[in-house]
Amino acid sequence: MADTLSSGSMSQLPGGDVHFPPIENGLDYLCSVVDHLVKTGGESPGARDLKYAVLHLQAAVEVLLKARLQAENWTLVFKVPSTAVRAKFESGEFESCSTQETLARLKSIVGLEFAAKDVTALNKLRGDRNALQHYGLTASGPATEARAGRRKRSTALHGSAR
């Protein structure tokens, strides 16, 4: 499935450069999640698959939510929008807002609503990702699998407009 997007906007550009626009990048992360969770022959994903499913799902969520925020106004993805400088945005040399701040801005500025259960699921996913990245994670395989999306589906990315 990861090759699904390879012929699209994320292809290699002339001169060897690559281009990873946010939406396609987020979708590619989601394809990776599916690749890690859906195994041929119905076998269960291993611990490494679950680890990368969690990491890539969190990355997808963050990229796609921030892409929506950016569509409203590019300055909104800065941790402190009043300090936004276009050149820093274009070079990616700035500190962006947290996922929680992204959700808050999507609600208060863009007008998107997120169900409490979806925000809770996103917070748990963020916690798992932080543990994996910074100090390790020991967790129930089925619970991690569920949070990574294999056993239950969340509508967190489908906030409805007011």
Secondary structure as GFF3:
##gff-version 3
##sequence-region A 1 162
A	DSSP	three_ten_helix	2	5	.	.	.	ID=ss1
A	DSSP	three_ten_helix	14	16	.	.	.	ID=ss2
A	DSSP	alpha_helix	22	37	.	.	.	ID=ss3
A	DSSP	three_ten_helix	40	42	.	.	.	ID=ss4
A	DSSP	alpha_helix	47	72	.	.	.	ID=ss5
A	DSSP	three_ten_helix	74	77	.	.	.	ID=ss6
A	DSSP	three_ten_helix	81	83	.	.	.	ID=ss7
A	DSSP	alpha_helix	86	91	.	.	.	ID=ss8
A	DSSP	alpha_helix	99	105	.	.	.	ID=ss9
A	DSSP	pi_helix	106	110	.	.	.	ID=ss10
A	DSSP	beta_strand	112	113	.	.	.	ID=ss11
A	DSSP	alpha_helix	116	134	.	.	.	ID=ss12
A	DSSP	alpha_helix	141	147	.	.	.	ID=ss13
A	DSSP	beta_strand	160	161	.	.	.	ID=ss14
###
